[in-house]
Amino acid sequence: MKKDRLIQSASSKLSLLAAALIFTSCASTTQTPKATTSHVVTKDGFASESVREAYLRLKKTDYTEQDKKIDEEESAKIAKAQSKSMITGASTLDGLGNYKGKTYYLEGAEELNLENNYFDIPVVYNDQVKKWMDYFLNRGRPFFERYTERAGRYAPILGAILEEHGLPRDLIFLAMAESGFNNVAKSWAAAVGPWQFMPYTGRLYGLEQDWYRDERRDPIKATVAAARYLTKLYDDFGQWEVAAAAYNAGEGKLGRAIKKYKSEDFWHLTKGKYLKAETKNYVPKIMALAIIGKNLKSFGFDDVEFHEPLDFDEVTVPAATDLVKLSELMGVDFEEMQRLNPEVLRWFTPPNIAEYRLRLPPNTAEKFAECCAKANLVATNFQQYVVGGKKSMTLAQISKKFKIRKDYVIASLNNVSEGARFQPGDVVKLPFRDGELVSPSNNLYADLFEKPRREVLKKNSRAYRAKRYAARKKPMRYYTVKKGETLFTVAQKHGISVKRLIASNGDVLSKKSKKVNAGVKLVIK
């Protein structure tokens, strides 16, 4: 961007970025978080040595030889970029350029009297950005406060991982725009986690997803994946504005937009109709969050109660460890166990991972070694289903009956193949905890039916459940078809679909019925 002034000194950059501690790893700041915690974020953004070790262990085990080669190439680029960035005097960044070690000055925002005008991603103050700032400072202020409270827990470590990969730390505002730092956030389009990865993209960047776990929800693993993806997008497009837009809309969409409008400038691309409004708003939203987030005092957010920085101990547990039982033995709230291990979707660890790295509250690893390391914590408290009737059932039929989309879940739990059949009287283990109510009306609905968020909220509402119950209790009515009437006119008269009318009258109508004779008595329900 031609108006973005490039600041030259790397040491100057670090001191300037420290203006808002919660969005950096720097220790010196004029803003002191008010959270009642003894935790101190270390210089590199990790709350404790155990958290740092967990990240390094993940990095070591997840990186392939190809990843190692890419890292070595990136390191060479960083060294080269740092030597180029030590320029005296103001400079202009335009088009393609290496982002390493750069700091940008926000021009044209003097009216805001900001305590910090410096960013390590390009930020502008135009009408689109002003619109989002107005939203977060007024109607959306409660949302921003909630995001910022969570930032105390996640921003330091997310920023540290981004920087570890040679990326601008201010890209944490992309995660803030995506999810508000909510690990379990799920969009209607099935994007999940703090970085809102879609299923395919998540798998492409190493995030495992199955019925037992979803690594898109893990803040550390997801940030490593996001760092790799963002690196690729910047290498493809050369500008953070376009790279961020591609993160939202997809690289193919942005590539076609650039080709269509013959421009690589994000603001020029937004003038056309090809990009959706969501993408056009996405980059200004990130910039607005960055301006406010790095100037909390200027905008009256200096009294935010930040959450404690993410801290934990890590231990190894066997496959299918019962987390409810483990929580009870350790005297830890099960909810805290879930909060530290958001990728675990069930009340037990994945049965297909022999040694699972589980996170515990900080300073509890010794207690685990004393009380639980040798205890038998393998989950056994499963619900059971007895096959009834006179016919056998396939495993697929049982999975469908209990709304479990993946056949391997019941297969692995019962040590049978996915093509197995169960005879009448056979007992089948189900992956639900004994005593857990399994029905579409309880809060397991989202879990079992795997619906988008809007649908989940709708079907968990009292009004929807009451309507569904009333429909079930509604008595049958009968209607005699008059001369000249068709299935369509009868269905329309009674406010039901033709498909439902046929289904309710299977004895007199076939699925292929198009006509109905006068005098036929139909069931209406």
Protein Blocks (a to p, Z undefined) as FASTA:
>chain_A
ZZlccdfblklmmmmmmmpmmlpcbfbdcbdcfbdcfbdcdfkopabfklmmmmmmmmmm
mpcfklmmmmmmmmmmmmmmmmmmmcghjdddehjadfehpacddehilmnopabfcdfb
dcdddfklmmmmmmmmmmmmmmmmmmmmmmmmmmmmmmmmmmmnopafklmmmmmmmnoo
pakbccfkopacjkopafklmmmnopacdfkbcfklpmklmmmmmmmmmmmmmmmnopak
lmmmmmmnopklmmmmmmmnopabfklmmmpmmbcfklmmmmmmmmmmmmmmmmmmlnop
amcccddddddddddddehiafklmmmmnopafklmmmmmmmbmbfbdcfkbmbacdddd
ehilmmmmmmmmmpcfbdfkbccdddehjbdcdfklmmmmnopablklmmmmnopafkbc
cdehiacddfbdehiacdfkbmklmmmnopafklmmmmmpmklmmmmmmmmmpccddddd
dehiafklmmmmnopafklmmmmmmmlpcfklcbdcehiacddZZ
